Amino acid sequence: MPEWVVHFYTGENFCGIRRKVYEEVNRFIDLSVHDVNRVIVDGHWLPESLFYLALVSYEKWGCEGLKAVIHHNILDYSSTLASDGKYGWLVKYHGPSYAITDIMRFCGKVLDGIRNDFITLFSVLKDKNDPHEILLEVGRVWGSIQTPKDFVNALKGERTKLLKLLEDILKIVNELESCIHMCVEEVVWLEFYREFKGICPVCSRAISPLETYISVPMEYAEKNLAYKVHKECFEILKTKANEFLKQGLTKEEVFRVLPEKSMPPSIIHEVLKTIA
């Protein structure tokens, strides 16, 4: 699974999740119930498991905390895909670009599934009042509810709060769809980089003892995760980024067009941080 610093870095810089909130969420997930409610089968997070996790998370940290919970689990899922099986083999022996598209597709499928499942619950909850009727109706779409007593008890909570939770889940899915690809790409690159720490991810050349390199991002250095980037390569990226900005592109637009090939999003982010 990704180191905590990867969750923090990508969550904060790419998805706008405050680190203070994410730190609390990580302690809860990894030290208390890690993987218990992350039941993802073929890109589909079983909605009953997520529903119970969402109830607890939302009560503790609200919408931002729940966003961190979902973000954390999708990153863990992408790490599993990037390290095992077919995609793990592609990443290790051919490079991130050979697997990133498919891994992103599975992670996107997770978000699509969350949307579809919780739109169903939201619609039924607005339409029906009896928890047992809701259980039966939702079960037709979700499949058999494994713990019907717990599910019914959860439905007996304050209706307004439940509807607000479901609205926020759908809001979170929309927000994550716009940023999760950068986080997943970072995770895939880190998995690849475990085996190739002497390669500059920008130019794909080995870094010789005579060449100057910088560690990017420095935040990763403590965990020995930082990419070694030729200083010259970093400066070339800065020059190109400045040229794009002078042409009138925003930093968000530069982020998308600057890399000519797949490279860790954190490197692009750190380049843009150096430009006023």
N, C-alpha and C positions, 0 to 999 in steps of 0.2 A: 504494500500500500504506500502511497506517497507520504513523505515526511510531513509533519505538521506545517513546517515553514512553507511548503508548496501550497497547501490549502490556504494558508494566510495570505501569501503573496498573490496568488491568482484570484482569490476571493475579493481581496481589497482592491487590487489594481485593475482587474478586468471586469469585476461584477459589482463593485461598490459596497461590499460587505465590510462593516467596520471590524477591525482586528479584535477589539475588546470583546465584541459579541461572539466572534468566531472562536476565540480562545475558550470561552465558556462552553460553547457548543462542542468543540473537539474533546474537551475533558469528559463531557457527558457521553458522547458517542464512543470514544475509544476506551474509556475506563469503566463505563457502566454497561452499555448495551450494544457494543460494537457488533455489527452485522446481524443482530437479532431480527431487526425489522427491515433490513435491506434484502428482500427476497426478490431478485430480478432474474427472470427466466426468459431467455431469448429476447432481451431488450424490453421486457415488460415487468415493471415493479408491481407486485401483487398489491392491489389497492387496499385490501383489509389491513395488511401489515403497515403500509404507509399511513393509513388513517389513524391507527393507534399512536404511531410515532408522531404524527402531526399534532394530535391532541395534546400530548405532553409537551412537545417543543413549543407550540404556540402559547401554551399557558405560561411557560417559563420565560420566553424571549420575544414573543410577538412575531410579526411578519418577517423582520430581518433575521431573527434567529432561525425561523423555519426555512428561510431561503438558504442560510448557511448549512442547515442539516441536509437539504436536498442537494446542494452543491457538493458537499463533502462526500455524500454517497455516490453521486455520479462520477466524481473523480476517482473514488476507490474502484468503481466498476470499470472505468476506462483503464485503470492501472492493471486490473485483472486481465482484461482483453489484450493489453499491450505486452504482457509478460508470459502468457500461457497460450497453448494451442497454436492454431494456424497463424493468428495475428502476432503472437509473441515470436514465432519463428521468422515471420517476415520482417518484423522490427529489428531483430537481432542480426539477421544475416543479409538483409537487403537495405534496411534503413527506414526511418519513420514515414517517408513519403509513400511507401508501398502499402501502408496499413492505416494511415490517418483517416482517409476518406471513409473506409468501412467502420472504423471504430467510432468516428463521429456519427455515422448513420445509426449505429446501435444506441448511442447516447441520445440522439435526437428522437429515436423511437421511444426511449424511456419517457422523455418529456411529453411526446404526443400521447402516450398511454395515460400519463397522469392527467392530462387535460381531459381526455375522453371519459376516463373513469369518474373523475370528480365533477364534471359537468352533469353526468348521470345522477350522482348523489345529490347535487345541488338542485336539479330539476325535480326529483322525486320528493326531496325534503320540502320544497316550496309548495308542492301539490298535495301532499298527504300529511296527516297529523299522527296517525297511529304508528308507533315504532315497528310493530310486527308487520304491518302492511308495507312499510318502507323496506324492511328487511327482505321481504319476498320480492318486491319489485327490483331492488338493487341487485339481489342475488341472481336475477335472470340475466343481468349484464356482466356482473363481476364473476359469476360462478358461485359455487357453494361457499357460504360464509362458514369459516372453520370454528369460530367461537361466537355463536349467535347470541348467547347471553350477554357477553361483553359488548357486542355490537349494539344490541337493543338498549343496554344501559347507557352507552355513549350517546345514543339518539335521544335519550330522555333529558339531556342537558338543555340549557336555555337555547331556544330556537334561533334567536337573533345572533347569539355568539357563534353557533354552528354555521349559520349561513355566512357570517363574516369570515370565519376561518376558510370556508370553501371558496369564497370570492378571492381571498388573499392567496390561496394555493394557485388558483388560475392566473392571478397577477404575477406570482413568482415564476410560473412556467413561461409566461411571455417575456419576462425580464431575462431569465436564464437563456432563452433561445437566442438572444442577441449577443451573448458573451461566452457561452459555455464552450464554443468551438476553440477559442483561444486557450482556455484552461485545459481542455482535453489534448490539444496539440502540445502544450507544455509538458503534460504528463507522459505522452508518448516519446517526446524527445528525451526526457530524463531517463526513461527506461532504456532507450538506445545508448545514452551517454554513459551508463554504468559500465559498458564494455569498451567504450572508445573515448576515454578521458583525454587522450593526447591529440584529438582531432579538433580543429577549429570548426564550429558548426556553420560559420559564415562562408568560408571558402572550401571546406572539406579537405584541407591539407593538414598533414601532421605538423605539430609545432616543434621545431628543432630547438635544442638547447641554446642556440645563438639568437633566437628570435624573441622579441618582447611580446608578452601577452598580458591581458587583464582578465580578472575573474568577474564573471557576469552571471547574475547579479551578486553583489557582495553579500547580500542577505543569505544566500545559499552556502556561502563559504564555510561557515561553522560546521555544517553537516557534510562537507566535502561534496557538494552537489553543483557548485558553481561551474559554468562553462568556461573553458579557456579559449579566449578569443584573441587572435592576433590584434595588437594595438592598431596596426595599419588597416585591418579590415573594419575595426570599429570606427576609425576616423573616416574611412570611405563611406560607411553608412551614414555618419553624421553629415558629411558633405552632401550626399544625395538627399537626405531628409531636409536640409536647409534649402536646397534647390526647389524641392516640391513646395515648401512653405512660401518661398518667394513667388511661386506661380499662383499662390492664392489658396492652396489646399489647406484644410484644417489638419490638426494633429491626428484626429480620428481617421481622416482620409489617407494621410501619409502612412499611418499604421497598416492600412490595407494594401497600399500600392508599393511600399518601400521594398519588401523582400521579393527578389526575383525568383526565388525558389523557397522551398520549405525551410524554415529555421525556427528556433525557439522564440515564441512571442515575447518572452522576458527580455531577450536581447534588443528587440525593436523598442520595447517599452523603455529600457534603460538608455537607449540612444536618444529617444525623444525627451527624456528627463533632463538630458544635458543641454538641451536647446531652450533658450529663454522664450 
